[in-house]
Amino acid sequence: MDIVDFLFQLALILFSTKMLGLLARRLGLPQVLGFIVAGLLIGPAIWELFFDVSGGGIFPILAQNPKTGEENYYLKAFAEIGVIFVMFSAGLETSIKDIKDTGIVAFVIALCGVLLPLGCGFGISYAFHPEWGWHSCLFIGVIMTATSVGITVEVLKELGKLQTKVGTVVLSAAIIDDVLGIIVLAIVLSIAGEGGTTSPVLEAINPDGNIAISVLWILAFFVFAIGAGVGFSKLFKLIEKKSPHTRRIPILSIAVCLLYAFVAEKVFGVADITGAYCAGLVLSTNHASAQYVDRRVSIGSYMIFAPIFFASIGIKISLANLTLDVLWFSLAFVAVAILTKMVGCGASARLLGFNNKDSVRIGVGMIARGEVALIVTEKGIAGGLIESQYRVIVVMLVLVTSLLAPILLKLLYKHDDELPPPTKVITEEGHVE
């Protein structure tokens, strides 16, 4: 594909994602949904129902030409950088101190919010597709574990409830939830066998795909990430002290992010997004630098690369492959994903001493899915764990939960803002006050 053709496609993607992102925000929805819908509109999903788009060309945009098998390399490269930057930014925004402060309560809620969806996701996948291997069934559960706290945070801010005990627990539990989900994803991708790893090193030391060796090698990555992270953290503190808020800090931070992503996938067989997230987590320990770097990285990420990544998800969707079986599975998947989060997080909160209303609020606050679920799905498709036609089930989940979570939260907090009628007091003079 000619690079000049891609320049037109790039302009089309950026314009459409911006317009539909703004529309989504006006409707009270996350911009991510607007980006995905933009991809649907400019990709083959709708147009292939009326026209033959297999010839390629510059419009509609194709992720892959079905006739020639030629891949849109530029779109793939920009999207990959986008997802790495998104996860790097997520790591930078993660506060290890906040996780420590909420202690065991947030951890238990997050753990239950991971284990129940993971188990039920495996069960529903096996019920619908017993022919799938256990890796694929377990991966569906991994998709269900992700939580997008961004939507919930915005609603709680609007209601003035973010600084309450419920708001703090939901925020911390969602962070821990994503950390646990990423660890599970790393394990599943590494032990999945054929397509589950791209690490020549792991293939050399573990040619037979022994699960125990794969898990130990994953743990070795986290040891490496922490060990190297201590050195990088000290280096950045030194740079920050000598040259605060200079351009070299974000440039070096991006270099560390890309290095972690490369080493994670090529050496340890762990997904590159896990490496990018760990890089952000390491640099977040230097709070002043982390905020500065996050602001600078977000400029490039959310102006160019992230919209291309999320639009590429819509571009890759094909409604021609949406069979009745996929549709029924999608509906069951969405229902189970919502219920397991509500039950897992809400019930554990109740057992930990929260009252019924606050427990339900915590459960509802954890149902929203967003960027992480989409990212995890793309990695699973690339690793051969599920077929690309099942991408639509996660898009449906993100759409439904993004609409449902704000509505339910506002209803649950509605009566808290209603003041009781004033009490009438009769004075000695007979006046009513």
C-alpha positions in Angstrom: 0.0 0.0 0.0 1.3 3.5 -0.9 2.1 5.8 2.0 0.4 8.7 0.2 -2.9 6.7 0.3 -2.4 6.3 4.0 -2.0 10.0 4.5 -5.6 10.4 3.2 -6.7 7.6 5.5 -5.0 9.2 8.4 -6.8 12.5 7.8 -10.1 10.6 7.6 -9.5 8.7 10.8 -8.5 11.8 12.8 -11.3 13.9 11.6 -14.0 11.3 12.1 -12.8 10.2 15.5 -12.6 13.8 16.7 -16.1 14.6 15.5 -17.7 11.5 16.9 -15.6 11.7 20.1 -17.1 15.1 20.7 -20.6 13.9 20.0 -20.1 11.0 22.4 -18.9 13.4 25.1 -22.0 15.6 24.6 -24.2 12.6 25.1 -22.4 11.8 28.4 -20.5 8.8 27.0 -16.7 8.1 26.9 -14.9 9.4 23.7 -13.7 5.8 23.1 -17.1 4.8 22.0 -17.1 7.7 19.4 -13.7 6.5 18.2 -14.9 3.0 17.6 -18.1 4.1 15.9 -16.0 6.3 13.6 -14.0 3.2 12.7 -17.2 1.4 11.9 -18.4 4.1 9.6 -15.2 4.5 7.6 -14.3 0.8 7.6 -15.9 -2.0 5.7 -18.4 -3.1 8.4 -21.3 -1.2 6.9 -20.1 -0.6 3.3 -19.4 -4.2 2.6 -23.2 -4.9 3.0 -23.9 -2.8 -0.1 -20.6 -2.7 -2.1 -17.7 -4.9 -3.0 -14.9 -3.4 -0.9 -12.5 -6.3 -1.4 -10.6 -4.4 -4.1 -9.0 -2.1 -1.5 -8.4 1.5 -2.5 -8.4 4.4 -0.1 -12.1 4.3 0.9 -13.5 2.5 2.8 -10.4 1.8 4.9 -9.4 -1.9 5.1 -7.3 -3.5 7.9 -6.6 -6.3 5.5 -7.4 -6.9 1.8 -9.5 -10.1 1.8 -8.5 -10.9 -1.8 -4.7 -10.3 -1.7 -4.2 -10.8 2.1 -2.2 -7.6 2.1 -2.2 -6.0 5.6 -2.6 -2.3 6.1 0.9 -2.1 7.7 0.8 1.6 8.5 -2.6 1.4 10.3 -1.3 -1.6 12.3 1.9 0.2 13.3 0.1 3.4 14.4 -2.5 1.4 16.3 0.2 -0.6 18.1 2.0 2.6 19.2 -1.4 3.9 20.3 -2.2 1.0 22.6 1.3 1.0 24.1 1.0 4.7 24.9 -2.5 4.2 26.4 -1.2 1.5 28.7 1.9 3.5 29.6 -0.3 6.4 30.6 -2.5 4.1 32.7 0.6 3.0 34.5 1.7 6.6 35.1 -1.7 7.4 36.6 -1.7 4.4 38.9 -1.0 5.5 42.5 0.8 2.8 44.4 0.2 4.9 47.6 -3.5 4.9 47.0 -3.5 1.1 46.6 -1.6 0.8 49.9 -3.9 3.2 51.7 -7.1 1.3 50.8 -5.5 -1.9 52.0 -7.1 -5.2 52.2 -10.7 -4.0 51.5 -10.1 -2.8 48.0 -7.8 -5.8 47.2 -10.5 -8.3 48.3 -13.2 -6.5 46.3 -10.9 -6.4 43.3 -9.9 -10.0 43.6 -13.6 -11.1 43.8 -14.3 -8.9 40.8 -11.6 -10.8 38.9 -12.2 -14.4 40.0 -16.0 -14.5 39.5 -16.0 -13.1 35.9 -12.9 -15.2 35.1 -14.6 -18.4 36.2 -18.0 -17.6 34.7 -16.4 -16.4 31.5 -14.7 -19.8 31.1 -18.0 -21.5 31.9 -20.1 -19.7 29.4 -17.5 -20.0 26.7 -17.4 -23.8 27.2 -21.2 -24.0 27.2 -21.5 -22.2 23.8 -18.2 -23.5 22.3 -17.1 -26.8 23.8 -14.9 -27.3 20.7 -12.7 -24.4 21.9 -9.5 -25.2 23.8 -9.3 -24.3 27.5 -7.0 -21.4 26.6 -9.6 -19.7 24.5 -12.4 -20.3 27.1 -10.2 -18.9 29.8 -9.3 -15.9 27.7 -13.0 -14.9 27.4 -13.0 -14.8 31.2 -9.9 -12.6 31.1 -11.7 -10.1 28.9 -14.5 -10.0 31.5 -12.2 -9.1 34.3 -11.2 -5.6 33.0 -12.8 -2.6 34.6 -12.9 1.0 33.2 -13.1 3.3 36.1 -13.0 6.5 34.0 -16.8 6.5 33.4 -17.5 5.8 37.1 -15.1 8.5 38.3 -16.8 11.2 36.1 -20.2 10.3 37.5 -19.0 10.2 41.1 -17.3 13.6 40.5 -20.5 15.0 39.1 -22.5 13.8 42.1 -19.9 15.0 44.6 -19.3 11.4 45.9 -15.7 10.7 44.6 -14.1 11.5 48.0 -16.5 9.3 49.9 -15.5 5.8 51.2 -17.5 4.2 48.4 -15.7 6.4 45.8 -12.3 5.7 47.2 -12.8 2.0 47.3 -14.2 1.8 43.8 -11.3 3.8 42.4 -8.6 1.7 44.2 -10.4 -1.6 43.5 -10.6 -0.8 39.8 -6.9 0.0 39.6 -6.0 -3.3 41.4 -8.6 -5.0 39.2 -6.7 -4.0 36.1 -3.3 -5.0 37.5 -4.6 -8.4 38.3 -6.3 -8.7 34.9 -3.0 -7.8 33.1 -1.1 -10.4 35.2 -3.7 -13.1 34.2 -3.5 -12.0 30.6 0.3 -12.3 30.6 0.0 -15.9 32.0 -2.7 -17.0 29.6 -0.9 -15.6 26.5 2.4 -17.1 27.6 1.0 -20.6 28.2 -1.3 -20.6 25.2 1.2 -22.3 23.1 1.3 -21.7 19.3 0.5 -17.9 18.8 0.5 -17.3 22.5 4.1 -16.1 22.6 6.4 -14.3 20.2 9.5 -14.7 22.4 12.4 -16.6 20.8 14.0 -16.8 24.2 11.1 -18.6 25.8 10.7 -20.9 22.8 14.4 -21.8 23.1 14.3 -22.6 26.9 10.8 -24.1 26.8 10.3 -25.8 23.4 7.7 -28.3 24.8 5.5 -25.5 26.2 5.8 -26.6 29.8 3.3 -24.5 31.8 5.5 -24.4 35.0 8.5 -23.0 33.0 6.3 -20.4 31.3 4.9 -19.2 34.6 8.4 -19.0 36.1 9.6 -17.0 33.1 6.6 -14.6 33.5 7.6 -14.1 37.1 11.1 -13.5 36.0 9.8 -10.6 33.8 8.2 -8.9 36.9 11.5 -9.4 38.8 13.3 -7.8 35.9 10.7 -5.0 35.7 11.0 -4.2 39.4 14.8 -4.5 39.5 15.4 -2.3 36.4 12.6 0.0 37.7 14.5 0.8 40.8 17.5 2.0 38.7 15.3 4.0 36.3 13.4 5.6 39.2 16.6 6.8 40.8 17.9 8.0 37.4 14.7 10.0 36.8 14.7 11.5 40.3 18.3 12.7 39.6 17.3 14.2 36.3 14.3 15.8 37.8 16.4 17.4 40.5 19.0 18.8 38.1 16.7 19.7 35.2 13.1 19.8 36.4 10.3 19.7 33.7 12.6 19.6 30.7 11.8 17.8 27.4 14.5 15.2 28.0 12.3 13.7 30.8 9.3 12.7 28.6 11.6 11.7 25.8 13.6 9.3 28.0 10.4 8.1 29.6 9.0 7.1 26.2 12.3 5.4 25.4 11.9 3.4 28.7 8.3 2.5 27.8 9.2 1.2 24.4 12.2 -0.7 25.8 10.0 -2.4 28.4 7.4 -3.3 25.8 10.1 -4.8 23.5 11.8 -6.8 26.3 8.5 -8.0 27.7 7.3 -9.5 24.4 10.6 -10.5 22.7 12.5 -11.8 25.7 9.9 -13.0 28.2 6.9 -13.7 26.0 4.7 -11.3 27.9 2.4 -9.0 26.0 4.0 -5.7 25.1 1.2 -3.8 26.7 2.1 -5.4 30.0 5.7 -4.1 29.6 4.3 -0.6 28.8 2.1 -0.6 31.8 4.9 -1.7 34.1 7.1 1.1 32.7 4.4 3.6 33.6 4.0 2.0 37.1 7.7 2.2 37.7 7.9 5.9 36.7 4.8 6.7 38.7 6.8 6.3 41.9 8.4 9.7 41.1 5.1 11.6 41.4 6.2 15.0 40.1 7.9 13.6 37.0 5.0 11.2 36.4 2.4 13.9 36.1 4.6 16.0 33.8 5.4 13.0 31.6 1.8 11.9 31.5 0.7 15.4 30.3 3.3 15.4 27.5 2.7 11.8 26.4 -1.0 12.4 26.3 -0.5 15.1 23.7 0.8 12.7 21.1 -1.2 9.8 22.3 -4.7 11.2 22.5 -4.2 13.5 19.5 -3.0 10.9 17.0 -2.1 7.4 18.2 -4.9 6.4 20.6 -7.7 7.5 18.2 -6.2 5.4 15.5 -6.0 2.4 17.7 -9.6 2.6 18.8 -10.8 3.4 15.3 -8.9 0.4 14.0 -11.1 -1.8 16.2 -14.1 -0.5 14.4 -12.4 -0.8 11.0 -11.6 -4.5 11.7 -15.2 -5.4 12.6 -17.1 -7.2 9.8 -20.9 -7.4 10.2 -21.0 -9.9 7.4 -19.6 -12.4 9.9 -22.2 -11.7 12.5 -24.0 -15.0 12.6 -26.9 -15.9 14.8 -24.6 -18.0 17.0 -22.2 -15.0 17.5 -25.2 -12.8 18.3 -26.6 -15.2 21.0 -23.1 -15.6 22.5 -22.7 -11.8 22.5 -25.9 -11.3 24.5 -25.0 -14.0 27.0 -21.4 -12.6 27.3 -22.6 -9.1 28.0 -25.2 -10.3 30.6 -22.7 -12.5 32.4 -20.0 -9.9 32.4 -22.3 -7.3 34.0 -23.8 -9.7 36.6 -20.5 -11.2 37.7 -18.9 -7.8 38.4 -22.0 -6.6 40.3 -22.2 -9.8 42.4 -18.5 -10.4 42.8 -17.7 -6.8 43.9 -21.0 -6.0 45.6 -21.2 -9.2 47.7 -17.6 -9.0 48.8 -18.2 -5.4 49.9 -21.2 -6.5 51.9 -19.2 -9.2 53.6 -16.5 -6.6 54.4 -19.0 -4.4 56.4 -20.6 -2.1 53.8 -24.4 -1.6 54.1 -26.7 -2.9 51.3 -27.0 0.4 49.4 -23.2 1.1 49.4 -22.5 -2.5 48.4 -24.8 -2.2 45.4 -23.1 1.1 44.5 -19.7 -0.5 44.6 -20.9 -3.4 42.4 -22.5 -1.0 39.9 -19.4 1.2 39.9 -17.2 -1.7 38.8 -19.3 -2.9 35.8 -18.1 -0.3 33.2 -15.7 -1.7 30.6 -13.5 0.4 28.3 -10.0 0.6 27.0 -8.4 -2.3 28.8 -11.1 -4.8 27.6 -10.6 -3.7 24.0 -6.8 -3.9 24.3 -6.9 -7.4 25.9 -9.3 -8.5 23.1 -6.9 -7.3 20.3 -4.0 -9.2 22.0 -6.1 -12.4 22.2 -7.1 -12.2 18.5 -3.4 -11.5 17.5 -2.4 -14.5 19.6 -4.9 -16.8 18.0 -7.0 -17.3 21.1 -10.3 -16.2 19.6 -11.4 -15.5 16.0 -11.7 -11.9 14.8 -15.5 -12.2 14.4 -15.8 -12.2 18.2 -14.4 -8.7 18.4 -18.0 -7.4 18.3 -18.9 -9.0 21.6 -16.5 -6.7 23.5 -17.6 -3.6 21.5 -21.2 -4.5 22.6 -20.0 -4.9 26.2 -18.3 -1.5 26.2 -21.3 0.2 24.7 -23.9 -1.3 27.1 -21.9 -0.9 30.3 -20.9 2.7 29.3 -24.6 3.5 29.1 -25.8 1.4 32.0 -23.2 2.4 34.7 -23.9 6.2 34.8 -27.7 5.7 34.7 -27.7 3.2 37.6 -25.2 5.2 39.7 -27.3 8.3 39.4 -30.4 6.4 40.4 -28.7 4.9 43.4 -27.5 8.3 44.6 -30.7 10.1 43.7 -32.4 10.0 47.1 -29.2 11.0 49.0 -29.6 14.6 47.7 -33.2 14.9 48.7 -33.5 16.7 52.0 -36.3 15.8 54.4 -39.1 18.4 54.8 -38.5 21.0 57.5 -39.9 20.2 60.9 -42.7 22.6 62.0 -42.2 24.1 65.4 -44.9 26.0 67.2 -43.5 28.8 69.4 -45.0 30.0 72.7 -46.6 32.9 70.8 -48.4 30.4 68.5 -46.3 31.1 65.4 -45.3 28.3 63.2 -41.5 28.1 62.4 
